[in-house]
Amino acid sequence: MPTMIQPLSPVAPALPLMSQPLPFPPLHGRAGISGFPSPAQDYEPRTLDLNVRLIKNPTHTFYLSATGDSMEGWGIFDGDLLVVDRSVAPRLGHILVAMFNDEVLIKRYALHRGTPHLCSAHPHYPPLPLEDTDCQVWGVVRAVVHEYLR
């Protein structure tokens, strides 16, 4: 039987984060800029809106909390908030949220010994082969929000 990676039926979109632009300091020394920055540059209004930065397709985006330690090697820790986009087609190397054998998993979509697998970053969790399985992809992880102080 061929590898089964099927998109799940649409889910309700997540409520948008409060659209409150945050102050964003000017960036000096960016690649491609030479010479001295203008003193007026320090007074240019720059803002950072996390909705614009992290959510590319609002109607296809949802949030999910990560649990466990299997993805720590790739920067996803227990309790982190994931921004998941259902409109992105899964490709090798993407981190996916998927239903695999009745369990929701966060894993990297990769080749292992020449065949597609869902892989952890932790060596104690073996790669999960996708051949002859029914795997439903819920979406591709677009961003991870990691809080240092909780």
N, C-alpha and C positions, 0 to 999 in steps of 0.2 A: 504494500500500500504506500502511496507517495506521502511525503511530508504534508501535514495538514496545519497550516497557519491561516486561520480564518478570523476576519474582524468580527467583533461582537456587535450585536445590534446597538443602535444609538442609545446613549444614556443622557440624562438631563445634564446640562452644562453646570459647572460650578459657578457660584456667585462670584462676580468680580471682586478683586481686592479693592478696598477703599481707594478711590482715585484721588490720592493726596500726593501731589508732586513733592519730592524731597529735595532740599538743596544739594547740588552736585558741584563739588569744587572744580575750578578750571584745571585742565590738564596741561602742564608745561612739559616740554621735552618729548612730545609725541614724534614718532617717526615721520619724516617728510617735512618737518617744520624746522627751519634754520633761522639763526639770528636771535635777537632778544625779543621776548614777548612784549606786546604793548601793555603799558600800565593800565589802560582802560579795560583790558581783558579781565582783570580781577573783578570788575564790576558788572560784567555781562551776566544777565540772568540765565542760569543753567539749572535745569531741574531733572530729576530722575523719577519717572513714573514706572513703578514695577509692573503695572498692567501692560504698558507698551513694551517694556523690556523683556518680560518673560512669557507673555501670552500672545501668540501669533494668530491663533484661530479660536476666539472666545467661545463659539458655539460647540467646538469640538474639544474643549479643554476641561479637565477635572483635576482635583487635588487628591493625594493619597499619602498617608503616613507610612513610612517604612518601618518594618520591625525586623529584628534579628541582626546578625553580623556577617551574613554571606557576601555583602557587597562593600564592606569597609575598604577593601583594597582599591576600589574605584570611587571612593569618596562619598558613599551613601551609608549613613549610620542609623542605628536604631532611633526612631523618633523624628527623623528628618522628614520634611514636607517635600513631596515630589509634585512637580507640575507636569501633567501627562497630556499629550496631544494625540487625539484619536485620528486626526486627518493625515498624519505622517505615515507613509508606507514603510513598514519595517525593512531595514537593510542590515547586512552583516556589520557588526560593530555597534549597533544601536543598543541601548538599554531599554528593555521592554517590560511592560506590566502584562502578564498573561495568566490565563486560567489553564493550568496544566495538571491533569489527573485530579480534578476537583479541588485544587489548591491555587490561590492567587500567589504568583511569584513575581519577583523583580530580578531579572537576569539579563546578561548580555547575550545577544544573538550572535553566534560565532560558529566557525567551522572547527570541529574537533575530529582529527583523523579523517578529514575529507568530507564529513557529513555535518549537516546543520544540528546545532545543539543550543540549549540554553545553559549558559555558564555562569558560575559564581566567581567572585574574586578571591574567595577563601579556599585554601587547598583541602579543607575537610569536607567540602561539598562537591561531589563528582558532577561532571557535565551531564545534562539530561538530553538524551537523544530525541530528536523530533520525528524520526521515521517511525511509522506505524503508531503514531499517537494522535490524539485529538487535542490540539493546542489552540486556544482562542486568544488572540492578541487583543488586549484592551486598549493599548496605546503605547506610544514611544515617550520615554522620559525626556522632556525638554530642559528641565532645570531642577536643581536640588537646593532647598533652603535649609541650611544647617545653622541652628541656634547654638551659640556658645553658652549663653546664660539662659537657663530655663527656670 
